[in-house]
Amino acid sequence: MIEKLSRFIDDLSEFLAARKGLLPILGLALVAVNLIVVVLPGTGFLKESNFFLHVGVIVAIFGLMMARAL
């Protein structure tokens, strides 16, 4: 189990090292999705909590930190 997790993290690290802007762009896309969700009527929990906005900002900041480290 530990070897599989270690291999997965190594593969993910190599994948993201070649695509440094992927996570920040994904984060910005999630923020844009939140804008669309807020405009749509009847979206309930997602609209009230701004779920995609919060997740998008976290992913974008994490992506910037990963790009700097890799």
N, C-alpha and C positions, 0 to 999 in steps of 0.2 A: 504494500500500500504506500509506504513512504517513497519507494523508488518511482512508482507511477506519478505521485504528486511532484517529486523532484524533477522528473523528466518533463512533465507538463509545464512546470514553471520555467524550465530552461527553454523549451520550445516557444512558449509565450514570450519570453524575453527576447529571443532571437527574432521572432516575428515583429514585435513592436520596435525593436532597434532599427529595423529597416524602414519602418513606417512611423516616424516620430510624430507626425501631425494627426494620426488617426484618432486617438482618444480625444484631443481637444475638438476636433471637427464633430465627432460623435456627440460630445457634450453640447456643442452649439446646436446641433440638430435636435437634441432632446429639449433644449430651451425653446426652439421654434415649434416643436410639437406641443409644448405647453401653451404657447400663444394660441395655437389653433384650438386646443382643448378648451381654453377659457372662453373663446368666442362661441363655440358650439353649445346649443342648449341641451340641458338634461344630462350632463356628464357626471354629476354627483360628486363622489369622493375625489376623483382626479381634479375636478375644478376647484373644489373647496380647499384642498390641501396643497395645490400646486406641486404635485408629486414629480412631474417630469422636469419642472424648473429646478427643484432641489437635487434630484439625481443628476441632471445635466451639469449643474455647476460643480458637483462633487467629481463627476467623471472628467470634466475639463481641467480642473485643478490637479487631479491625480495624473492626468495625461501630461500636463506641463511639467510636473515633478519627475515623471518617468522619462520624459524626453531629455530633461537636463541630466538625469543620472545615467542614461544609456548613451 
